[in-house]
Amino acid sequence: MNLITISIACLTKNKFVHVKTAAVMLLRASVRTAAAINLQFNFKLSNKLNAKTIFRFNN
């Protein structure tokens, strides 16, 4: 009885670790994606700003 309880506890613990790892991986992936999108957005924004300032200087 005790051995069964321990093995079940180990199994659930293992599953929990796997779930936790998967969650961490998902979180890291989403953070990376968000950072990439943010970088792209900032780049586009700075390009637009640069274009505007160049336009102002030219006129």
TILUMMAR-280343 format. One record per residue: residue in one letter; chain; x, y, z of N, C-alpha, C in turn. Coordinates in nm, 2 decimals. Example, Ala and Ser with C-alpha at 12.3 -4.5 7.8 and 13.67 -1.06 7.14 Angstrom:
+---------+--------+--------+--------+--------+--------+--------+--------+--------+--------+--------+
! residuo ! cadena !    nxx !    nyy !    nzz !   caxx !   cayy !   cazz !    cxx !    cyy !    czz !
+---------+--------+--------+--------+--------+--------+--------+--------+--------+--------+--------+
!       A !      A !   1.32 !  -0.57 !   0.78 !   1.23 !  -0.45 !   0.78 !   1.32 !  -0.33 !   0.78 !
!       S !      A !   1.28 !  -0.22 !   0.71 !   1.37 !  -0.11 !   0.71 !   1.29 !   0.00 !   0.79 !
+---------+--------+--------+--------+--------+--------+--------+--------+--------+--------+--------+
This chain:
+---------+--------+--------+--------+--------+--------+--------+--------+--------+--------+--------+
! residuo ! cadena !    nxx !    nyy !    nzz !   caxx !   cayy !   cazz !    cxx !    cyy !    czz !
+---------+--------+--------+--------+--------+--------+--------+--------+--------+--------+--------+
!       M !      A !   0.08 !  -0.12 !   0.00 !   0.00 !   0.00 !   0.00 !   0.09 !   0.13 !   0.00 !
!       N !      A !   0.19 !   0.13 !   0.09 !   0.27 !   0.24 !   0.10 !   0.36 !   0.26 !  -0.03 !
!       L !      A !   0.40 !   0.15 !  -0.09 !   0.48 !   0.16 !  -0.21 !   0.40 !   0.21 !  -0.32 !
!       I !      A !   0.28 !   0.17 !  -0.33 !   0.19 !   0.22 !  -0.44 !   0.17 !   0.37 !  -0.43 !
!       T !      A !   0.14 !   0.41 !  -0.30 !   0.12 !   0.56 !  -0.28 !   0.25 !   0.64 !  -0.32 !
!       I !      A !   0.36 !   0.58 !  -0.29 !   0.49 !   0.65 !  -0.32 !   0.51 !   0.66 !  -0.47 !
!       S !      A !   0.48 !   0.55 !  -0.54 !   0.49 !   0.54 !  -0.69 !   0.39 !   0.64 !  -0.76 !
!       I !      A !   0.27 !   0.65 !  -0.70 !   0.17 !   0.74 !  -0.76 !   0.22 !   0.88 !  -0.73 !
!       A !      A !   0.27 !   0.91 !  -0.62 !   0.32 !   1.04 !  -0.58 !   0.44 !   1.08 !  -0.68 !
!       C !      A !   0.52 !   0.98 !  -0.71 !   0.63 !   1.01 !  -0.80 !   0.58 !   1.03 !  -0.94 !
!       L !      A !   0.48 !   0.96 !  -0.98 !   0.42 !   0.98 !  -1.11 !   0.36 !   1.11 !  -1.13 !
!       T !      A !   0.28 !   1.15 !  -1.03 !   0.22 !   1.28 !  -1.03 !   0.32 !   1.39 !  -1.03 !
!       K !      A !   0.42 !   1.37 !  -0.95 !   0.53 !   1.47 !  -0.94 !   0.60 !   1.49 !  -1.07 !
!       N !      A !   0.63 !   1.37 !  -1.14 !   0.69 !   1.37 !  -1.27 !   0.60 !   1.45 !  -1.37 !
!       K !      A !   0.48 !   1.42 !  -1.37 !   0.38 !   1.48 !  -1.46 !   0.38 !   1.63 !  -1.44 !
!       F !      A !   0.38 !   1.67 !  -1.31 !   0.38 !   1.81 !  -1.27 !   0.50 !   1.88 !  -1.32 !
!       V !      A !   0.62 !   1.81 !  -1.31 !   0.74 !   1.87 !  -1.36 !   0.74 !   1.89 !  -1.51 !
!       H !      A !   0.68 !   1.79 !  -1.58 !   0.67 !   1.80 !  -1.73 !   0.58 !   1.92 !  -1.77 !
!       V !      A !   0.47 !   1.93 !  -1.70 !   0.37 !   2.04 !  -1.72 !   0.44 !   2.17 !  -1.69 !
!       K !      A !   0.51 !   2.18 !  -1.58 !   0.58 !   2.30 !  -1.54 !   0.68 !   2.34 !  -1.65 !
!       T !      A !   0.76 !   2.24 !  -1.70 !   0.86 !   2.26 !  -1.80 !   0.80 !   2.31 !  -1.93 !
!       A !      A !   0.69 !   2.25 !  -1.97 !   0.61 !   2.29 !  -2.09 !   0.56 !   2.43 !  -2.07 !
!       A !      A !   0.51 !   2.46 !  -1.96 !   0.46 !   2.60 !  -1.93 !   0.58 !   2.70 !  -1.94 !
!       V !      A !   0.69 !   2.67 !  -1.88 !   0.81 !   2.75 !  -1.89 !   0.85 !   2.77 !  -2.03 !
!       M !      A !   0.86 !   2.66 !  -2.11 !   0.90 !   2.67 !  -2.25 !   0.80 !   2.76 !  -2.33 !
!       L !      A !   0.67 !   2.74 !  -2.30 !   0.57 !   2.82 !  -2.37 !   0.59 !   2.97 !  -2.34 !
!       L !      A !   0.61 !   2.99 !  -2.21 !   0.63 !   3.13 !  -2.16 !   0.75 !   3.20 !  -2.23 !
!       R !      A !   0.86 !   3.12 !  -2.23 !   0.98 !   3.17 !  -2.29 !   0.96 !   3.20 !  -2.44 !
!       A !      A !   0.89 !   3.11 !  -2.51 !   0.86 !   3.13 !  -2.65 !   0.78 !   3.25 !  -2.67 !
!       S !      A !   0.68 !   3.27 !  -2.59 !   0.59 !   3.39 !  -2.61 !   0.66 !   3.51 !  -2.58 !
!       V !      A !   0.75 !   3.51 !  -2.48 !   0.83 !   3.63 !  -2.45 !   0.92 !   3.66 !  -2.56 !
!       R !      A !   0.98 !   3.56 !  -2.62 !   1.07 !   3.58 !  -2.73 !   1.00 !   3.64 !  -2.85 !
!       T !      A !   0.88 !   3.58 !  -2.88 !   0.79 !   3.63 !  -2.99 !   0.76 !   3.78 !  -2.96 !
!       A !      A !   0.71 !   3.81 !  -2.84 !   0.67 !   3.94 !  -2.81 !   0.79 !   4.04 !  -2.82 !
!       A !      A !   0.91 !   4.00 !  -2.79 !   1.03 !   4.08 !  -2.80 !   1.06 !   4.10 !  -2.95 !
!       A !      A !   1.04 !   4.00 !  -3.03 !   1.07 !   4.01 !  -3.17 !   0.97 !   4.11 !  -3.24 !
!       I !      A !   0.84 !   4.10 !  -3.20 !   0.74 !   4.18 !  -3.25 !   0.77 !   4.33 !  -3.21 !
!       N !      A !   0.80 !   4.34 !  -3.08 !   0.83 !   4.48 !  -3.03 !   0.95 !   4.54 !  -3.10 !
!       L !      A !   1.05 !   4.46 !  -3.13 !   1.17 !   4.51 !  -3.20 !   1.13 !   4.56 !  -3.34 !
!       Q !      A !   1.05 !   4.47 !  -3.41 !   1.01 !   4.51 !  -3.54 !   0.93 !   4.64 !  -3.54 !
!       F !      A !   0.84 !   4.65 !  -3.44 !   0.75 !   4.76 !  -3.43 !   0.84 !   4.89 !  -3.41 !
!       N !      A !   0.93 !   4.88 !  -3.31 !   1.02 !   4.99 !  -3.28 !   1.10 !   5.03 !  -3.40 !
!       F !      A !   1.15 !   4.93 !  -3.48 !   1.22 !   4.96 !  -3.60 !   1.14 !   5.03 !  -3.70 !
!       K !      A !   1.02 !   4.99 !  -3.72 !   0.93 !   5.05 !  -3.82 !   0.90 !   5.19 !  -3.77 !
!       L !      A !   0.88 !   5.21 !  -3.64 !   0.84 !   5.34 !  -3.58 !   0.96 !   5.43 !  -3.60 !
!       S !      A !   1.08 !   5.39 !  -3.58 !   1.20 !   5.47 !  -3.59 !   1.22 !   5.51 !  -3.74 !
!       N !      A !   1.19 !   5.41 !  -3.83 !   1.20 !   5.44 !  -3.97 !   1.11 !   5.55 !  -4.01 !
!       K !      A !   0.98 !   5.54 !  -3.96 !   0.88 !   5.65 !  -3.99 !   0.93 !   5.78 !  -3.94 !
!       L !      A !   0.98 !   5.78 !  -3.82 !   1.03 !   5.91 !  -3.75 !   1.14 !   5.96 !  -3.83 !
!       N !      A !   1.23 !   5.88 !  -3.87 !   1.35 !   5.92 !  -3.96 !   1.30 !   5.98 !  -4.09 !
!       A !      A !   1.21 !   5.91 !  -4.15 !   1.15 !   5.96 !  -4.28 !   1.09 !   6.10 !  -4.26 !
!       K !      A !   1.02 !   6.12 !  -4.15 !   0.95 !   6.25 !  -4.12 !   1.06 !   6.36 !  -4.10 !
!       T !      A !   1.16 !   6.33 !  -4.02 !   1.26 !   6.43 !  -3.99 !   1.34 !   6.46 !  -4.12 !
!       I !      A !   1.37 !   6.36 !  -4.20 !   1.44 !   6.39 !  -4.33 !   1.35 !   6.48 !  -4.41 !
!       F !      A !   1.22 !   6.45 !  -4.42 !   1.13 !   6.52 !  -4.49 !   1.12 !   6.67 !  -4.45 !
!       R !      A !   1.13 !   6.69 !  -4.31 !   1.12 !   6.82 !  -4.26 !   1.25 !   6.90 !  -4.29 !
!       F !      A !   1.36 !   6.83 !  -4.29 !   1.49 !   6.89 !  -4.32 !   1.49 !   6.94 !  -4.47 !
!       N !      A !   1.44 !   6.85 !  -4.55 !   1.44 !   6.88 !  -4.69 !   1.35 !   7.00 !  -4.73 !
!       N !      A !   1.24 !   7.01 !  -4.66 !   1.15 !   7.13 !  -4.69 !   1.19 !   7.25 !  -4.61 !
+---------+--------+--------+--------+--------+--------+--------+--------+--------+--------+--------+
